Amino acid sequence: MTWGDPALSALIAGGYLGLLSLLWLLLWIGVPLWGARWRLEEGDPAPPPGARRVTACVPARDEADNIAACVQALRALRWPDLEIVVVDDQSGDGTGDVARQAAEGDPRVRVIQGAALPRGWAGKPWACARAAGEATGELLLFVDADVRIHPQALVALERTLRERDLALVSAFGTWELQSFWERALIPAVGWLIRGAIDLDRVNDPGQPEAFANGQLILVDRAAYDTLDGHGAVRDQVLDDVRLAQAFKQRGLAIGLCVAPWAFRVRLYRGLGEIIAGYGKNLYEGMGRQPILGLGSVLFIAVGALVPFAALAVGLFGRLGLGWGVPSAWWLGWLAAVCALQLAFRWRIERRDGRAGTVAWTHPLANVLLAWLLLRAVLGLHSSWKGRRFVDGRAAR
């Protein structure tokens, strides 16, 4: 066979579609299996006898829309010895006042006014360090301001920390998606991140891989202090992942669980926040490696978008322009690959407890995901809530 020979073209096209068919079939099969071994169950709602004091640390910058629900959920935690420290990180929207109102005079809640950023610190690590400095608990529960924690989540996390002799444990919860762009894009990005994590290796103390989800992290205070707490990751935009890495590098065991029931979180509100939010950390999570970032863009284009584009062009050519190619057989195979992708997305949505009808947005989500990655790879800086990051680190 020579280049341009129809038989060779058919062989190449068949190999390409065959590989994609296998890939998307395996991904579809793998959705319900992901994280099954590390699922965190609700279990006994009662705290253990002699429960240690826990301080919930909440960094909050311009979170007036979220902080009340966060504080109220923390107050409902089933734990006998609890304090809640909210750091109002120089908000301009009255976050601190809303937090105080949500406390309703509860003596367990303290709202601390954040101080100016010291040189070399990123905003969230500084607010977390401020909260930890005010904390009196033996355990520190770091909670993002947009999280609504389940009343039994702390019991389950503490039990895991104690029974597995961990120094840090975190969990994946459930996204709360309201706008069209949230429903379309966040699961695509979120599952790209989750799918890249080897939970077995993260949970294995003998392996170097480390990951933590900063939305909800429980740490042993003594272990946290041995590595200077958030001071060890003071300038990092991915402070949660870097903190987990710092723990493992010190020989401290960490755990990462799957717990959809444990908390709900509304990450971003609308397309603008999605772009800004993922723009600051998606490429950073790839280690800022251009080859990996551009390779991901190429994979999304070739593995997800080309079949939809080829199917659309082929159908338009045959039905609208009267072309004789591609044959109905090839169009059917392209349609099958596209259907497998939509089935994969449908299964993701159903696994997370959402309606599967949003699966039709999968091609659009992949276009935006490829653009987000390309934008991050080619960009020199990102910003979030008025603070700037260069190469994944805080910048003046």
Helices and strands as residue ranges (DSSP letters): H 6-30, G 31-33, G 36-38, E 54-60, H 67-75, E 82-88, H 95-103, E 109-113, H 123-134, E 139-143, E 147-149, H 153-163, E 168-172, E 174-175, H 180-195, H 199-202, E 216-220, H 221-226, G 229-233, H 239-249, E 254-258, E 263-265, H 271-281, G 284-286, H 290-300, I 301-305, H 306-315, I 316-320, H 328-351, G 356-361, H 362-378, E 381-384, E 387-390, E 393-395
